[in-house]
C-alpha cells in the first residue's frame, strides 16, 4: 500500500477541489448562449451510445462550444444579441479577429443542440409527410441510410453529415467538415449525425462505419417529423 502523509493528502485534496471548482465554472459560464439540458439520461441510448460518451459529449464538448462562443462575443454585445442562426448566416459580418472562433463554436452549439433533439431509445419509423419526402427524394429509408452512412464514412477527419430541408419540404444530403453547418448558407437542417471521434470512439474506436450503421437505432423519427413540419411552416430555426 502506498503511504500518504498529511501534506500529500492536503495538497492532493486542494488540487482536486480546484479541479472541481474549475469544472463547475466551466459548465456554468455566463453569457447569452446557454447549454441546453440533455433531454434524457446519459444511459438512455445504450447500447448504441454509451453513457460515458453521452456525458462527455454533452457536459464537456458541447459546453465548451457554448463557453467559447460567449467568451468570443463578450466585447461584441450587439452581435451577441443575434439569434444563433443569424450569427451563422452572417459570418462575413463578424470581425476578423473572432470570426473563426465564432464560426467553430456557434456551429458546434447549433449542431449539438439539433443532435440531442433527434435521438431517442425507441425512435419508431418515419410517418406521414416525412416518410413521403424520404421516399420521393431518396427512394426510401434504406437508401437514405445507405447514402448518409456512405457520406459519413467519407468525411475526412472530423465533421457532420446532414439531411437538409428547404421551404418546399425537399430533402438533400450534405456533408460538412469540422463544426460547419448548412445554416451558414441559410439552409435548414432536418437532422444529422456527428462523425467527430468524440461522438463514438469510446465504444467503436476507429470503426466509424459501425457507429453510423448503429446510430439509426436511436433516431427519433417523431422529433424529425416535427422538425419537418416546422420547416414547411417556416418555423424551423436550428
C-alpha positions in Angstrom: 0.0 0.0 0.0 1.3 3.5 -0.8 1.7 5.6 2.3 0.1 9.1 2.1 1.2 11.7 4.6 -0.9 14.7 5.7 0.9 17.2 3.5 0.5 15.0 0.4 -3.2 14.4 1.2 -3.9 18.1 1.7 -2.0 19.0 -1.5 -4.0 16.4 -3.4 -7.3 17.4 -1.9 -6.6 21.1 -2.7 -5.8 20.2 -6.3 -8.9 18.1 -6.6 -11.0 20.9 -5.1 -9.6 23.4 -7.6 -10.4 21.0 -10.4 -14.0 20.6 -9.2 -14.4 24.4 -9.0 -12.9 24.9 -12.4 -15.2 22.1 -13.8 -18.2 23.7 -12.3 -17.3 27.2 -13.5 -16.7 25.8 -17.0 -20.2 24.2 -17.1 -21.8 27.4 -15.8 -20.0 30.1 -17.7 -22.2 33.2 -18.1 -23.3 34.7 -21.4 -26.3 34.9 -23.8 -25.9 31.4 -25.0 -26.8 28.5 -22.7 -26.0 24.8 -22.7 -29.4 23.1 -23.3 -30.1 20.2 -20.9 -29.8 16.8 -22.3 -33.4 15.6 -22.8 -32.8 12.2 -21.4 -30.4 10.3 -19.1 -26.8 9.7 -20.1 -27.6 6.0 -20.5 -30.8 6.4 -22.4 -29.3 5.5 -25.7 -27.5 2.4 -24.5 -26.2 0.1 -26.1 -25.9 2.2 -29.2 -24.3 5.2 -27.5 -22.7 4.5 -24.1 -23.4 6.7 -21.1 -19.8 7.9 -20.6 -19.7 9.1 -24.2 -23.0 11.0 -23.8 -21.8 12.6 -20.6 -18.5 13.8 -22.0 -20.1 14.8 -25.3 -22.8 16.9 -23.7 -21.2 18.2 -20.5 -17.7 18.8 -21.8 -17.7 19.1 -25.6 -21.0 20.9 -26.1 -20.4 23.0 -23.0 -17.0 24.1 -24.4 -18.6 25.4 -27.6 -21.1 27.4 -25.6 -18.5 28.9 -23.3 -16.1 29.7 -26.1 -18.8 31.4 -28.1 -19.8 33.5 -25.1 -16.2 34.5 -24.5 -15.6 35.4 -28.1 -18.7 37.7 -28.1 -18.1 39.3 -24.7 -16.9 42.5 -26.2 -19.4 42.5 -29.1 -22.8 42.8 -27.3 -24.8 43.7 -30.4 -23.7 40.6 -32.2 -24.3 38.6 -29.0 -28.0 39.6 -29.2 -28.4 38.0 -32.6 -30.1 34.6 -32.8 -27.7 31.7 -33.3 -28.9 31.0 -36.8 -28.3 34.7 -37.8 -24.8 34.6 -36.5 -24.1 31.6 -38.6 -25.7 33.1 -41.7 -23.8 36.4 -41.3 -20.3 35.2 -40.5 -18.9 37.7 -43.1 -20.2 40.5 -40.8 -18.3 39.1 -37.8 -15.0 40.9 -37.0 -11.9 39.2 -38.5 -10.4 38.8 -35.0 -13.1 36.5 -33.8 -14.7 35.1 -37.0 -13.0 31.7 -36.9 -13.7 31.2 -33.2 -17.4 32.2 -33.7 -17.7 30.0 -36.8 -16.4 26.9 -35.0 -18.2 27.4 -31.7 -21.5 28.8 -33.0 -21.5 25.9 -35.4 -20.8 23.4 -32.6 -23.5 24.8 -30.5 -26.1 24.7 -33.2 -25.1 21.2 -34.4 -25.2 19.7 -31.0 -28.5 21.4 -30.0 -30.1 19.7 -33.0 -28.3 16.4 -32.4 -29.7 15.8 -28.9 -33.2 16.5 -30.1 -33.3 13.9 -32.9 -32.3 10.9 -30.8 -34.3 8.6 -28.5 -34.2 5.0 -27.3 -37.3 3.8 -29.2 -37.4 6.2 -32.2 -40.0 4.4 -34.3 -40.2 4.9 -38.1 -40.8 7.9 -40.4 -44.5 8.6 -40.8 -46.8 10.7 -43.0 -45.3 13.7 -44.9 -41.8 12.9 -43.7 -41.9 9.3 -45.0 -43.4 10.6 -48.3 -40.5 13.1 -48.6 -37.9 10.4 -47.8 -39.4 8.1 -50.4 -39.6 10.9 -53.0 -36.1 12.4 -52.5 -34.1 9.3 -51.5 -36.0 6.4 -52.8 -36.9 5.1 -49.4 -35.5 4.9 -45.9 -33.0 2.1 -46.7 -31.5 4.1 -49.5 -31.3 7.2 -47.2 -29.5 5.2 -44.6 -27.0 3.9 -47.2 -26.4 7.3 -48.7 -25.9 9.0 -45.3 -23.6 6.2 -44.0 -21.5 6.4 -47.1 -21.2 10.2 -46.9 -20.4 10.0 -43.2 -17.7 7.4 -43.8 -16.1 9.6 -46.4 -15.8 12.7 -44.1 -12.1 13.1 -43.7 -11.1 13.8 -40.1 -14.0 15.4 -38.1 -17.3 16.7 -39.3 -21.0 16.1 -39.8 -23.4 14.6 -42.3 -26.8 16.3 -42.5 -30.2 15.9 -44.2 -31.3 19.4 -45.1 -34.8 20.6 -45.9 -35.9 23.6 -47.9 -39.1 25.7 -47.6 -40.9 23.3 -50.1 -40.1 20.3 -48.0 -37.4 18.9 -50.4 -34.7 16.9 -48.7 -31.0 16.7 -49.6 -27.8 15.2 -48.2 -24.9 17.5 -47.2 -21.6 16.6 -45.5 -19.6 19.3 -43.8 -16.1 19.5 -42.1 -15.4 20.4 -38.5 -18.4 22.2 -37.0 -19.6 23.8 -40.2 -23.4 23.6 -40.8 -25.8 24.3 -43.7 -27.1 27.1 -41.6 -24.1 29.1 -42.8 -25.8 29.1 -46.2 -29.2 29.8 -44.7 -30.3 26.2 -45.4 -32.2 24.4 -42.6 -31.1 21.1 -41.1 -33.7 18.4 -40.7 -31.4 16.1 -38.8 -27.8 14.9 -38.9 -25.1 12.7 -37.4 -21.9 13.8 -35.7 -18.8 11.9 -37.0 -16.3 13.6 -34.8 -14.4 10.8 -32.9 -15.6 12.1 -29.6 -19.1 11.0 -30.6 -18.2 7.4 -30.9 -14.6 6.5 -30.0 -15.0 5.1 -26.5 -17.4 2.4 -27.9 -16.5 2.0 -31.5 -12.8 3.1 -31.6 -11.9 3.6 -35.3 -14.9 1.7 -36.6 -16.9 4.7 -37.8 -19.0 2.7 -40.3 -20.2 0.5 -37.4 -21.2 3.6 -35.4 -23.0 5.1 -38.4 -24.9 1.9 -39.0 -25.9 1.5 -35.3 -26.9 5.2 -35.0 -30.1 4.6 -36.9 -31.4 2.6 -34.0 -31.7 5.8 -31.9 -33.0 8.2 -34.5 -36.2 9.8 -33.0 -38.4 9.9 -36.0 -41.2 11.6 -34.1 -38.9 14.6 -33.4 -37.6 14.5 -37.0 -41.2 14.6 -38.2 -41.9 17.6 -36.0 -38.9 19.4 -37.4 -40.0 18.6 -40.9 -43.5 20.1 -40.2 -41.8 23.2 -38.7 -39.6 23.6 -41.7 -42.5 23.5 -44.1 -44.3 26.1 -41.9 -41.3 28.3 -41.9 -40.7 27.9 -38.2 -37.6 25.7 -38.0 -34.6 27.6 -36.6 -31.7 25.4 -35.7 
